[in-house]
Amino acid sequence: MSNADASELARFDQIAAQWWDPHGPMAALHHINPVRLRYINQRTGGLKGLRVLDIGCGAGLLAEALAAAGAEVTAIDLAEEAVGAARQHAELQGMAIDYRVCPAEELAAEMPQAFDLVCCLEMLEHVPDPEAIVTACAQLVRPGGDVVFSTINRNPKAFALAIFAAEQILRLIPPGTHDYAKLIKPSELCEWARAAGLKVEEMRGLHYNPLLKTGRMTRDVSVNYFLHSRRPA
């Protein structure tokens, strides 16, 4: 539990019951989830039959999408109320997802090299030591397996769009969701990934249109971005 911010966990637990409301506080996440899934599916060559880990799963939006695409999914988070909401929703959908309240570092010690794919989306910017999470991801994936991260760049444009506009003006996400000091430059994430033994395959930006309520992948990584990496075989 040391690599967790109690205030962050409390914030996500507070909205756990509303997580699956497509018009609720996580509406923007609902809008971009299909884009996230398509990107992951494209980079891995197909999810069917893969053993997948979703780190920082919240109430399970991505985990359920991965399972629906044919993956065998384990999903972890430290926000207990959010994980409870994830379990309940999956049960109602008849989906078998292994949800756990468990730190990534602890699971890495328990299940090294156990997964074909590890996803860690919109999570690194919420923990005190994101590099430790990246290292855990590298330990959890099998040789030849994929690790996909997404997070937010740290620069004035990202502050203006992802924090000030998204939280204070458009109210796309609850105010206080992001702390500018915790945002991560692509160069930093690449350095951590390589230090953990991962090979950086590509980076892509994610553009969200709040008027159309749609997302799309771009080459612009100045705000929201994805990093696809692979553990050498």
Steps between C-alpha positions, in 0.01 A plus 500: 500500500804729519481591131154653530353839585216465753326812368511362144349169612227680695414713197451198276314305768262792539379470141507119483121469491482742206789354299277309259260790440580613142382850594672507840841625617683241289310578179814602310656164585196327352544705182868412451481137611426362150801693366723360772382147428555534124852626553590216737343243267693640204835507678468145635363346182179390671392443858321167472660242724754736654560506872467869584561711811331839545684708763301786651172351379262723696148366462591293196423688178812380320507160672151414374583621150812282496300200622229559240773493234595148611780559749541323835512803730647567842444856623643675805453827684546631853168690506288240678159654427584529132609135485178404677300685236704323230426157646131577529471628143693205356276257689189667358650466151592136556869576448778306673765758589750445781479826695745557785578778745874463466810716432669439167835449673352225720342322205831519311668308783216247504449452124814596304478464121140377531332722239507537123392864529510753781294819473552798728276781375433837663662376821869598514419866564313406820776322695800632699753276320391433141840357406442214747173420320679492164758261646221278636333495158825380342527224760140388451511459122648192337800524265363607163189647665362853472460782751278798415502819706297817469539820697516880464797709389640771729514835320296822487270370225419187699426711808273729300302222332513196730470681831372858471258451209399139570453540874416865560329621183337205323468281812581192293654340808469585871711800611819391672534179300847592375799661668726677249814406694416130455462517121763313301704605199536241223878510539463404866266211428727371222800517733317303772380240250848443358654486847247227586609296198219591262545599136300808400307414183303819435323799652166646397288785623133481591286796398161543667227717347268612784234626258471180299589289807740292294869416510756415235865402488746755360875554472476798738617388846494848653203427732359146540724228361552123478827310511516146363797298619607137483714276717768344278462126452 
